[in-house]
């Protein structure tokens, strides 16, 4: 059994990896999940534990699974699963908007980026 400090470090590393994958700095990411950038830095370094409220905000904003954030289990963290988690919390109007964005992107890549 790992001690809580080691768990905090691993959780923080996964959160930082997600944030960097979104190409967001700490200030912007912390703003999106409604915590201070100082607190986010402490979480990412494993110095502080995140609350259930903060965990839920990260999951809602990023689409990452709690299983991945807390335990590193990646099987439920595929891109499709992350998109589905976001969509399940969205209004019908937003879902239609997301669809239009995806469809336009698909047409663009199909037409102009055939090598991708």
N, C-alpha and C positions, 0 to 999 in steps of 0.2 A: 504494500500500500504506500503510495507516495504521500509525502507530507504536503500540507496546504500551500506552503511557499513554492514548492516545485510545481504544483498544479497551477498556481497563479502565474508563474513564469511561462508555462506552456500555453495557457489560455491567452495571456498577453501577446505572445509571439504569433498565435493564430489570428488574433484581432488585428495586429499590425500588418500581417501578411494580407489580410482581406482589405484593409484600408489602402495599402500600397497598390494592391491589384485594382482598386477603384481609382488609382492615381489621384488620391486626395491627401492633402496635408492634414496634420493633427487638428489645426484650427477649424477647417471646414468640416471634417468628419465629426468632431466633437459638437459642433453647432448642429449638425443634422440629427444627432442622437441626444441633444439637449444636456450635455455635461460640459465641464470646463476642459480646455485643452491640457491644463496641468493635470487634472484627474485622469484624463485619457492617457497621458504619458506615464503616469504612475501605474495604471492598469497594464499598459503594454510592457512595462519593465517588470511586472510581477510584484510591485511594491504594495499594491492595494488590490483588494478583491472587488469584483463588480457586483452590484446588487441585482436582484431578479428583474427589477424595473429596467435597469441599464441593459441587461442581457436581452430582454424582450425588445428594447428599442434597436439594438444592434441587429437582431434577427429580422425584425420588420424592415429596417432600412436596407440591409444588405441581401436578404434572402438566404443567408447562410443558415445551416441547421444548428440547433442547440447541441445536438449530438456531436457535431464537428467542433463547435467552439469549446465545449466543456471537455470532451474526451478525445478529440482528434479523429473520430470515425468519419471517414470521407465518403462512404458509399451513398449517403443521402444528400450529398453536397454537389451533385452534378449541376451543370448550368440549367438544364431543363427543370430540375427540382427547385432550384432557386427562383427561376422565373415563375413557376407555378405557385410557390409560396407568396410571392409578391402579388400575383394576379388574384389569388384567393382573398386577399385583403383589400382589393381595389373595387371601385364602383364600376358599373357597367359602362358608363361614359369613358372612364379612364381605360378600361380594357379595350374599347373600340379605338381610342387614341393610340394605345400601345400597338394594336394590330396594324394600324395605318403606318406607323413608324417602321415596324418590322417588314411589312409588305413592300414599302418604298425602298427600304434598304436591300431587300432581296432582289427586287427588279434591277436596282442599280448595279449590284455585284454581278448579277446574271448577265447584264448587258455590257458593262464596262470593265469588269474585273474577272474575265473568264479564267484567268490563271489562278484564282484563289479558290 
